[in-house]
Amino acid sequence: MNHAAILVVDDNPDHLELTVMALSECCDPRDIVTATDGVEALDYLFGRGSHAARDTAQQPRLIILDMKLVRLHGLDVLKAVRKDPRTATIPVVMHSSSTEKGDIAACYANGANSYVRKATDYDELRRKMRQVHDFWMTVNERYRPIVN
């Protein structure tokens, strides 16, 4: 897949699959791309590694990012996304089971647009993903640079 509207990043295969299933109820599954860790997510976004042929001018409209990833922590992914002009304005929703105030604060301090706690059951996940999708993909006016 060359371009997707939503990038979902989670290193837990069950969480990743359930999140994609829930989002697929709101949008075309072909509009969703996944990454199983932070390194793979950055490779996708920046056109590196197995994604070297990807057109990085076409970026996702939304990133749903797990915070506690094993190879590269979600906060490090978030910092890299915010640092690069190609991705700096993409809305990033941190999706984590952490209830620690420090974790939530760190996400916002590093540029997260939203923090959504992982659901405890599938019905709750479906509801949360529908709300995330509806706000960020239909209600929110996305940033588009002014071209002279």
N, C-alpha and C positions, 0 to 999 in steps of 0.2 A: 504494500500500500504506500503510495507516494504522499498523500495528504489526508489529514483527518481533522475533524472539527474538535474532537476531544481526545486528549492524551491522558490515559489512566496509568498511574505508576504505583505498583504495590508488589512487594517481594513474597507475599503469602499467596500461593496459587488459588486457594479457596476464596480469599477476600477479593482477589482480582476478578475471578470468574463471576462471583455474585454481584460485584459492582457493575461489571459489563452487562450482565443479565438485566439488572435493574435499569440501567441507562438505556438498554435496547428497547425497553417499553416506552421510552420517550422519544427516541430518535432512531434513525437508520443505523443498524449495527456496523455498516460500512463506514460510518462517520467516526467510529471509535478505533483508536490504536492503543496498544498497551506496551508497557515496558515493565520488566520484572525486577529492575533495580535502577538506582540513580545513574549509574554509568550508561546503561542502555538508553535511559530517557535523554540524557545529554547528547549521546551519539545521534539519536533521532532528531532532536531539536537543532543540533549544529551540523548535521550532515557528515558524521564521522563513522569510521568502522563499517559495519554492514549497511549503514545508511548513507554512505559516501555519495551515492548518486542522487540522493533526495534533493529537491529544490527547496532550499531553506528560506526562500522568499515566501513560500507558502507555509505558514505556521498554524498550529491549532488555535482555535478560538478560546479554549479553556484547558487548563491542566488540573487534574485531580491527583494530588500527590500525597502518598503516605509519608509520614514523618520519620518513622524509625525503620529505615532501610539498612540492610547489612553492608553492602559494598561501599555505598556512598550515602551518608545520612541525608534525609530529606531537606534539612536546613541548608546543607551544602549545595544541593540541587537548586533550591530556591535562590540562594545567593548568586549562583552562576546564571540562572535565568534572568534575574534582575540586573546583572552586570552587563549583559550583552544586548546591544540595541535591537537585534533581530527578535528578541523574546521579552524584552523589558516590560512591555505593556500587556502581555498576555495575562489574563486573570488566573491566579493560582489559588485553588481551594485545597487547604491542607486537610487531609482525611486521616484521623488518628484515633486510637483508643485511649490516648493519654488524657487524664483529667488534671494533670499538674498545671497549676497557674503559670509556672515558669516556662513550660513547653509552649503554652498558648501565647504568652507574651513574646517569646523568642520568635515564633512564627510571624506575628504581626510586626515585630521590630525589624525583621528581615524582608518585609515586603509582601507577605501573604495578603490576599484580598479577603479571605474568609477562612474560618476554622470550623470544620464539621466533625463532630465526634462520631466514630464508627458505631453503627447500629448493633443492637444486641439480638435482633431477629430479622428475618428477610422482609417482613412487611414494613418494618421501620426503615430498613435500608431502601426499599422501593420508594417510600414516601420522601425520604431525605434526598435521594438521587433525582427524583422528579422535581423537587423544589430547587435543587442546585441547577439542574438543567433548565427549568423554566425561567429562573432569574437570569442566569449568566448567558443563556443562548437566545432568549426571546425578549425579556424585559430590559436588560442592561443594554445601553448603547455602547458598542465597542469602539475603542480608539482606532481611528484611521488617520494616518499622517496626512497633512496637507501637502499636496504636490503642486509645485508652481510650474 
